[in-house]
Amino acid sequence: MDTDKLVRAVCSFFVPGLGQLMNGEIGKGLAILIIFILLWIALLSLGIIIVQTIFGIVVRLFAAYDAYNYVGF
């Protein structure tokens, strides 16, 4: 198992988009991070806690999976 991939996946799970930034995918990393923050705040302000929790888990899992499976050229 590649340790760098695992570190990037874990970083991206805790801070969505961070693993992509570490992979050099600046645009994708910033997009994931900004969209995550904006939607998280919107759902929080609407008081939809269950949707917010599910959204957070799904985005974090996607970001971790994407960071781990990055194939750089």
N, C-alpha and C positions, 0 to 999 in steps of 0.2 A: 504494500500500500504506500502510495506516495504521500509523505508527510505534508508537503507544501499544499497539495490539493485538499487534504483534510483540514489544515489550518484555515485555508481560505473559505471552505464550506462552513466551518464553525463560526468564523468571523461574520460571514454573510447571514448566518442564521440569527445571530444576536443583533447585528446592525445590517438590515437588508440593503444590499448594494455594495457593501464594503469588500466582499470577496471579488466582485466584478472589478472594482477599482484596483484591487491588488493584482488582478490579472491583466491590467492595462486597458480594460474596457471602460474608459472614462464616461462616455456618453450613456451606456447602458447602466452603469453603476449609479450615476447621478439621477437618471430617470427613475430607476427603481426606488432609490432613497427618497426623492422628492415626492413621487406619487404615493409612496407608503406613508410619509409624514402627513401630507395633505388629506388623504382619505382617512387616516387614523384620527386626525383632529375633527374632520367633518362628522365621522361616525360618533365620536365622543360627544360632540356638541349636540347631536341629535338624541343622544341617550340610548343608542342601540348597542348595548353591551355584548349581546350574543353574536351579532353580526360582526362587530368589531373584533371579537376574540377569534372567530372563525377566519375572518379576513387576515388577521395578523399571523395566524398559524400557516395558512395557505401561502401567503407571500413569503414568509420566512423559509418554508420548505422549498418553494420554487427557487428562491435566491440561493439557498445552500446547494441545491441540486445543480443549478446552472453554473455556479462557481466551481463546483467539484468536477463537472464534466466539460470544462472549458478546454478547447483544443486550439492552442496558439500556433501561429505560423511564423 
